[in-house]
Amino acid sequence: MKVFLFFLILVIFSSFAYAQIPVALLETAYDGNQPANGSIVTVYPKGNSSDNLTDVVGVTGNSGVSGYWKVVPINLKTSLSNGDILVVEISN
């Protein structure tokens, strides 16, 4: 099973005096040149893998679009702050 692991650093710039956590993460996932449709995406705060969100890449997942996945970080139990690191694992 292939596991792709990368870190997504939440860096939010705003024209306001405060930072905001994104409402949703909508990203692509490819295996080479082909969409990784059917792969499972797991997102969690670094150091807390038990507090996670999952999605399926492609039309059967939250995005409804081939090659894309979508999660909503505010649905995590952990409170996130600007600069927090989320771990994203994609496996098929």
C-alpha positions, -999 to +999 in steps of 0.1 A: +000+000+000+014+034-010+013+060+017+020+096+008+027+117+038+031+154+038+027+183+061+003+211+055+012+242+074-017+265+080-005+299+071-033+323+067-029+359+056-057+383+061-063+420+055-078+420+089-060+423+122-066+386+130-059+352+113-086+328+103-084+290+100-097+279+066-132+267+064-123+238+041-092+222+026-099+213-011-068+197-026-058+174-055-043+139-051-025+122-080-007+089-084+018+099-111-002+116-138-035+099-129-060+111-103-058+090-071-095+084-071-106+060-044-076+067-022-083+075+014-072+109+028-067+112+066-060+147+081-051+153+117-032+178+139+005+169+142+010+148+173-027+138+177-036+112+150-066+101+170-084+134+162-088+129+125-110+136+095-112+113+064-123+116+029-122+096-004-105+111-034-128+116-063-165+118-072-175+095-043-158+118-017-167+151-002-154+171-032-175+152-058-147+159-083-122+135-099-088+139-083-099+161-055-105+156-017-121+180+008-121+182+046-133+209+070-106+215+098-131+232+121-147+197+125-116+185+144-119+182+182-086+200+186-087+238+185-065+251+157-045+282+156-026+301+128+006+282+121-006+248+134+006+218+114-019+194+099-006+160+087-023+147+056-019+110+047-031+096+014-033+058+010-048+035-016 
